[in-house]
Amino acid sequence: RWLEFRRVLFRSQKEAERKEEFIQEKANLEQEVKELKEKQLGREELYAKLKEDSKIRWHRDEYKKLLKRFDEYYNKLEQKIADKEQQILELTKLLEVLN
């Protein structure tokens, strides 16, 4: 009986540690998403400026290349945010089950 009690106690301690790890991982992901969204804030203003500058004859090709890289960067940023938000959602569901 004593051995069984210790096993149950050990298992509950492991579950509590695992739950704490999930909570910490969720908090880290939420912080990362917040930082990534802050990077997105000035996107429209910068995009408009690049678009306008790409019309200038002397540097048109360079600005068009820059505009393309700009689009690629922000598309990847949006995908990264979506992936992390999905992970947060999954961790939230997992924590609800553990409670």
N, C-alpha and C positions, 0 to 999 in steps of 0.2 A: 504494500500500500504506500509506504513512504517513497519508494522508488517511482511509483506511478505519479505521485504528487510532484516530485521533483521534475519529472519529464514534462508534465503539464505546465509547471512554473517556467521551465526553461523554454518551452515552446511559446508561451505567452510573452516572455521577454524578447525572444527573437522576432515575434510578430510586431511588438512595440518598436523595436529598433528599425525594422523594415518600414513600418508606417512613418516613423520620423524621417527616414531617408527619402520617402516619397514626398513628404511635406516640404523638405528642404529642396528637393529637385524641382518641385512645382514653383516654389518661391524664386529659385534661380531662373527658371524659364520665364516667369512673369517679368522679372527685372530685365532679361534680355529682350523680350518683346517690347517693353517700354522704351529701351534704348534704341531699338531698331525703328520704332515708330517716330522717335524724335528726329532720326536721320531723314525721314520722309517729309518732314514738315515744309521745308523750303523747296520742295521738288518743283511745284508748278511755276514759281517765280523764276527759278533757274532755267527751267525748260523753255519758258517764254523768251528769256534773254538769249538763250542759245539759238532758238528758232529765228529770232530777229537777226542775230549776228550771222547766221548761216546765209542770209540774203546778200551780205556784202560780197561784192565780186572778188576782191583780192584774196579773201581767206575762205571762200565758200566751201571748198573741198575739205579743208581742215575742220571747219565747224560741223560739217555734215558727218565726218568721222567721229568727232567728239559727241555729237548728238546721238549717234548710233550706240556708242559705248555708254552714254548716259542712260539710254533706254534699257540696255542690257543689264546695267548695274541695278536700276530700280526694279526691273522685272525679277531679278534674282532676290533682291531685298524683300519684295512682296511675297515671293514663294517661301523664303526663309521665315517670315512672320507667320504665314499660314501654317507651315509645318510645326512651328513652336506652339502656336495656339491649339493645334490638334493634339500635340503632346500634353498640353495643360489640361485639355478637356478629358483625355484618357486618364490622366493621373487623378483628376477630380472624381471621375466615376469610380476608379479603383479605391480611392480613399473613402468614398461613400459606402462602398461594399465592406471595407474593413471596419467601419464604425458600426 
